[in-house]
């Protein structure tokens, strides 16, 4: 039975420890899972979202710069400006390609657009270069024409000649200012008519040679008018190509903005999802915390009720039992604490018995078996105090065995002890009341205490004692 109780108690505490361990593992695992979710969210923000947003902002900035450079290239007025803008465009493309390598979602789109833009910008740069060369050549030819026309004007002698030369100069000025091909064709017909009129006049051979040279400079296949027309065509193609490239860049910018908005919306959606997850996890954590608190309180209550309270009760009962009369230690149960209480009860009972036995031994004469001098002293002090308070009489007989030393020396110590025992038994047999006391006072001396006795009764006791000793002798 003892082994069964012990096994049941051990099993009970084993279950309690397993419950505490399971609760600890659950709380720890739940906390780690929540930390893992937070780590995943932060990793997604730092590794995916933030770089995408930063790269998107950089790409948008470079694309805006690309639009500005495209317009500037289309409107370049000289070769140095064209070369500077071309160099800046190359730098922008390098940055965009570098940014494209760090993107994951839009890499294919951006790389394709950059390839198309690169080809279009090469064609645009080629057209601008051709336009600038044509304009430079046209400007040189116009300057040469005006120089030749001024020389022709100096050779003119008549008023008609000077008028026609002046008309040719004015038409040449119109050529420089006109930007429409049909206007140039009209001016070409007017120049041709003026040159033919001038040639029809009777002019000197030297002036006629200058006139033919002017005709070739103005109306020939490589003349100023055809160069101007070609320059206008190239300019138109340049403007068209520039607008096309500009629109293409704007399309790229719009697509990037659309992707940026999509990324932002995805970020908002992910943020809401993460917020919902964190909210759910917080509720679960609160519920788990509440359950943990309840289980902890239950375990504390059970531990206090099953162990702490019973140990405190056992301690108090042991203290009370050790400081007062023996009382049974009452601890319910069949576990180790109850067994410990039973052991304490047995131990305290044994201690009390030994204490009583030692007390009796200290107050009893070992030879005669009647109270000794110590018992008499304790009794007489208490009786004197009580008699003084109650004003009661008290009697005290001091009895001595005469010639005991001679008797002891003559018959021996053994017979002397027997004599003392016989006297003690005789005296004790005459003690009839519980309040009376017969004690060995020391050696062969005895004392008989009788409270509340009068003098007459006391003398009767004394006479009986004398008769007793006569019989013993």
FENSULVEN-V687857 format. One record per pair of residues at least 12 apart in sequence whose ideal C-beta (glycine too) atoms are under 7 Angstrom apart, sorted by the first residue. I is the first residue (numbers start at 0). J is the second residue. Records with the same first field share a line. If there is no record, write none. Layout:
I=J  J
This chain:
4=333  334
5=335
8=334  335
15=298
19=298
22=291  294
26=287  291
29=287
33=280  284
36=276  280
40=273
48=266
50=101
51=102  104  262
52=262
54=98  101  102
55=255  258  259  262
57=98
58=95  98  109  255
59=252  255  256
61=91  94  95
62=248  251  252  255
63=252
64=91
65=91  248
66=245  248  249
68=84  87  88  91
69=241  244  245  248
70=241  245
71=84
72=84  123  124  127
73=123  127  237  238  241
75=127  131
77=131
78=131
81=127  128  131
85=124
88=120
92=113  117
95=113
96=113
99=113
105=258
108=254
112=251
115=247
116=244  247  248
119=243  244  247
120=244
122=240
123=237  240  241  244
126=233  236  237  240
127=237
129=233
130=230  233  234  237
133=226  229  230  233
134=230
136=226
137=223  226  227  230
140=216  223  226
141=175  223
143=216
144=171  213  216  217  223
145=171
147=209  212  213  216
148=164  167  168  171  213
150=209
151=164  206  209  210  213
152=164
154=205  206  209
159=200
160=197  200  202
163=193  196  197
164=197
166=193
167=190  193  194
170=186  189  190  193
171=217
173=186
174=186  223  224  227
178=231
180=228  231
183=224  227  228
187=218  224
190=217  218
191=218
194=210  214
197=210
198=210
306=336
309=330  336
310=336
312=330
313=328  330  336  339  340
316=328
317=343
320=347
321=347
325=347  348  351
327=344
328=340  343  344
361=373
362=374
364=439
366=416  419  420
367=419  420  423  439
368=423
369=423  427  437  438  439
370=436  438
371=438  439
372=438  440  441
374=438
375=436  438  440  446
378=436  448
379=448
382=448  450
386=450
391=450  451
392=451  452  453
393=450  451
394=449  452  457
395=446  448
396=446  447  460  461  464
397=444  446
398=444  445  446  447  464
399=443  444
400=422  443
403=415  443
406=418
419=443
421=471
422=445  471
423=439  445
425=467  471
426=445  447
429=463
434=450
435=448  449
436=448
